[in-house]
Amino acid sequence: MRAVCPLCESGLSRFVTVAMGRKASRRPLAFLECRTCGLVVRDPADWPAPAGERAYYQLHENRADDPNYRRFLAPAIERLRPLLGPGVTALDFGCGPDSALLALGREAGASMLGYDPLFAPDEALLRASAYDVVSCTETVEHLHRPRSVFRQMGRLLRPGGRLVIQTGFAPDAASFADWHYWRDPTHVIFFRARTFGWLAAAFDWRIVEIEAPVAVFEMPVRGD
């Protein structure tokens, strides 16, 4: 069966094969690419099951009060800070067990909530057109069904609302093996700038900025 892009549903072709594991047990791991949207995809046979994904993620120590973690999220924080303030409703989509962005929202006086399918699965937060801002940091690389999740995030935002995404942007094939980002086994898809361009066109979002490691979009306003 031909592999299909989980974002645009076009066919996938070979991108690069890397060696993973310790020297005594190194095995090849294939990555595929979509020529239509540019998404890079870990071999679907190597995608983790939900239980394994949760267990691996719990090994991370991403605490809201950790200054190093805040520095890591600085690209998204810099874009979010001017958007947050009293009267603003915001959602951190993929907040994990402890969200630095929720702390940022509270500090700014915004009404900011957190949703995560594993750690904070409150479906009541996923109301259509309820938010002025949605943040999604270090999350989209985990998505097994990205097209439906992006559609959902777009529906969460009011017209004129902003979506701020932070993720690693995939390098070219020659540099991919040395890139740290693929070594996390829960990272199953990898974006390029042109992937986010495709996404904006597919959903009729306005591009505010696409510059690694951040993409910012504005939702269309009726009459635009």
Secondary structure, 3 states (H helix, E strand, C coil): CCCECCCCCCEEEEEEEEEECCHHHCEEEEEEEECCCCCEEECHHHCCCHHHHHHHHCCCCCCCCCHHHHHHCHHHHHHHHHHCCCCCEEEEECCCCCCHHHHHHHHHCCEEEEEECCCECCHHHCCCCCEEEEEEECCHHHCCCHHHHHHHHHHHEEEEEEEEEECCECCCHHHHCCCHHHHCCCCCEEECHHHHHHHHHHHCCEEEEEECCEEEEECCCCCC
